[in-house]
Amino acid sequence: MLFISMLAVGCTSRVILSTHYPHKNEYDLSFGWKLVDDVREKSLTQKERESKYEDILNKVLKSDPNTRGCSIIKNSFHYFEPGCCAAARVICQEPIDFEVSKGIFNSEGIPLYIYRLKNE
């Protein structure tokens, strides 16, 4: 599932929530490196860098009416191809207005639900 989101995010500043289970309150958030490029300081530790990612992504979540009640789950970052993108887990207090992605299903036949945040 995250692989599909990574293809959509690529090397952009896009932010996408995705899940196969839209009625749960935890989702995957995928983001391109352009969104967090200013955190590339070599002097930062990984923990410091992730804290800055968290701040940036929480601001993006709070700026979108559909995700205002969402926040990044601490220590949930995972990384993909260098120079491409990353992901984190998000917890939301209110339901998200997801779209059903056409033709993408998990092994149980459940479709992928996505929401593109309006951060650009």
C-alpha positions as CSV (number, residue, x, y, z in Angstrom):
1,M,0.0,0.0,0.0
2,L,2.7,2.5,0.9
3,F,4.5,1.7,-2.4
4,I,1.5,3.0,-4.3
5,S,1.5,6.2,-2.2
6,M,5.2,6.6,-2.8
7,L,4.6,6.6,-6.5
8,A,2.1,9.3,-6.2
9,V,4.3,11.4,-3.9
10,G,7.6,11.0,-5.6
11,C,10.1,14.0,-5.2
12,T,7.4,16.6,-4.6
13,S,5.9,18.4,-1.7
14,R,2.7,16.4,-1.9
15,V,1.3,14.8,1.3
16,I,-1.1,11.9,1.0
17,L,-3.0,9.9,3.7
18,S,-3.8,6.4,2.7
19,T,-5.4,3.3,4.3
20,H,-7.3,0.2,3.5
21,Y,-9.3,0.6,6.7
22,P,-10.9,4.2,6.6
23,H,-13.0,3.6,9.8
24,K,-9.9,3.2,12.0
25,N,-8.3,6.4,13.3
26,E,-4.6,5.6,12.2
27,Y,-3.4,6.1,8.7
28,D,-0.2,6.2,6.6
29,L,1.0,9.6,5.6
30,S,3.4,9.8,2.7
31,F,5.4,12.9,1.8
32,G,8.0,13.9,-0.7
33,W,11.4,15.3,0.3
34,K,10.7,18.8,-1.2
35,L,8.3,19.4,1.7
36,V,11.1,19.0,4.3
37,D,14.2,20.0,2.3
38,D,15.2,22.6,4.8
39,V,15.8,19.9,7.4
40,R,18.8,18.4,5.5
41,E,21.3,20.0,7.9
42,K,24.1,17.4,8.4
43,S,24.7,18.5,12.0
44,L,21.2,17.3,13.1
45,T,20.8,13.8,14.6
46,Q,18.1,11.6,13.2
47,K,15.9,12.3,16.2
48,E,16.3,16.0,15.8
49,R,15.6,15.8,12.1
50,E,12.4,13.7,12.7
51,S,11.3,16.2,15.3
52,K,11.5,18.9,12.7
53,Y,9.7,16.7,10.1
54,E,7.0,16.2,12.7
55,D,6.6,20.0,13.2
56,I,6.3,20.6,9.4
57,L,3.9,17.7,8.8
58,N,1.7,18.6,11.8
59,K,1.4,22.2,10.4
60,V,0.3,20.7,7.0
61,L,-2.2,18.5,8.8
62,K,-3.6,21.4,10.8
63,S,-3.9,23.7,7.7
64,D,-6.3,21.3,5.9
65,P,-9.9,21.3,7.1
66,N,-10.2,17.6,6.5
67,T,-7.2,16.7,8.7
68,R,-7.2,19.5,11.3
69,G,-7.7,16.9,14.1
70,C,-4.8,14.7,13.0
71,S,-1.2,14.5,14.2
72,I,2.0,12.6,13.5
73,I,2.6,9.6,15.8
74,K,6.0,10.0,17.4
75,N,8.8,7.6,16.2
76,S,6.7,6.4,13.3
77,F,8.8,7.6,10.4
78,H,10.1,5.2,7.8
79,Y,12.1,5.9,4.7
80,F,12.3,4.7,1.1
81,E,14.6,5.2,-1.8
82,P,17.1,8.0,-1.0
83,G,16.1,11.3,-2.4
84,C,12.5,10.2,-2.9
85,C,10.1,10.2,-0.1
86,A,9.2,8.9,3.4
87,A,6.1,8.1,5.5
88,A,4.9,8.3,9.0
89,R,1.8,7.1,10.9
90,V,-0.9,9.6,11.7
91,I,-3.7,9.5,14.3
92,C,-6.9,11.4,13.7
93,Q,-9.7,12.4,16.1
94,E,-12.3,12.8,13.4
95,P,-13.2,10.7,10.3
96,I,-11.4,11.6,7.1
97,D,-13.2,12.2,3.8
98,F,-11.2,9.6,1.8
99,E,-11.6,8.8,-2.0
100,V,-11.5,5.2,-3.1
101,S,-8.5,4.6,-5.3
102,K,-9.5,2.9,-8.5
103,G,-8.1,-0.6,-9.1
104,I,-5.8,-0.8,-6.0
105,F,-6.7,-3.5,-3.5
106,N,-5.0,-5.4,-0.7
107,S,-4.7,-9.2,-0.6
108,E,-8.2,-9.3,1.1
109,G,-9.8,-7.4,-1.8
110,I,-10.2,-4.2,0.2
111,P,-9.6,-1.0,-1.9
112,L,-7.1,1.6,-1.0
113,Y,-8.5,4.9,0.3
114,I,-6.5,8.1,-0.2
115,Y,-6.7,11.7,0.7
116,R,-4.4,14.3,-0.9
117,L,-3.8,17.1,1.5
118,K,-4.1,20.6,0.1
119,N,-0.6,21.9,1.0
120,E,0.6,23.2,-2.4
